[in-house]
Structures are given as C-alpha cells and as structure tokens.
Amino acid sequence: MDVKNVDRVRDELEGLLQKQTETLKAQTFGGLSQREWNDFERRRERIHDLTVLLLTLSESADRAA
C-alpha cells in the first residue's frame, strides 16, 4: 500500500474517531436512539479494522527498512 492509500486510511480513521466523540457527547447529554447506537457500533467496528490495517502496514514498513 502506498503513502497515498495510508493517508486515506488515516483520514478515514480520523473522521470516524471525531464522529464517535460527537456521538458520545450526545449520548452523555441526551441519549442515543437505536439507530444512532447501531451507527456507533458500525463505526467502532470500522475503526478497529482500520487500526489493524495501519498497524500491519507499520510493521511491514519497519521490516522493510
């Protein structure tokens, strides 16, 4: 995966983390609907997948260096 793709993954991860933060604030002050909670869970799963991908890429780059 080239640097451009890594940047895309990082950008997506950053956006998802920001949305999760906003959702947690909303939950704290007013609760979440079932749909919002489901969206939160889907984002959590995607964040996990992207984090694993970035860690794998980082380890591969370290081995190649």
C-alpha positions in Angstrom: 0.0 0.0 0.0 1.5 3.3 -1.0 1.7 6.5 1.1 -1.4 8.0 -0.6 -3.5 5.0 0.5 -2.1 5.1 4.0 -3.1 8.8 4.1 -6.6 7.9 3.0 -6.9 5.3 5.8 -5.7 7.8 8.4 -8.1 10.4 7.1 -11.0 8.0 7.3 -9.9 6.9 10.8 -9.6 10.5 12.0 -13.1 11.3 10.7 -14.6 8.2 12.3 -13.0 9.0 15.7 -14.3 12.5 15.5 -17.8 11.3 14.8 -17.5 8.8 17.7 -16.5 11.6 20.0 -19.5 13.7 18.9 -21.8 10.7 19.4 -20.5 10.1 22.9 -21.1 13.7 23.9 -24.6 13.5 22.5 -25.2 10.3 24.5 -24.0 12.0 27.6 -26.3 14.9 27.3 -29.4 13.3 25.8 -29.1 9.7 25.0 -29.0 7.9 21.6 -31.7 6.4 19.5 -31.3 2.8 18.5 -30.3 3.9 15.0 -27.6 6.2 16.4 -26.3 3.4 18.6 -26.2 1.0 15.7 -24.3 3.6 13.7 -21.9 4.0 16.6 -21.3 0.2 16.7 -20.7 0.0 12.9 -18.1 2.9 13.2 -16.5 1.1 16.1 -16.0 -2.0 14.0 -14.6 0.0 11.1 -12.2 1.9 13.4 -11.0 -1.5 14.7 -10.4 -2.7 11.1 -8.6 0.4 10.1 -6.4 0.3 13.2 -5.4 -3.2 12.5 -4.6 -2.3 8.9 -2.4 0.6 9.9 -0.6 -1.5 12.5 0.0 -4.1 9.9 1.3 -1.6 7.4 3.6 -0.1 10.0 5.1 -3.4 10.9 5.6 -4.2 7.2 7.4 -0.9 6.7 9.6 -1.5 9.8 10.6 -4.9 8.5 11.4 -3.5 5.0 13.5 -0.7 6.5 
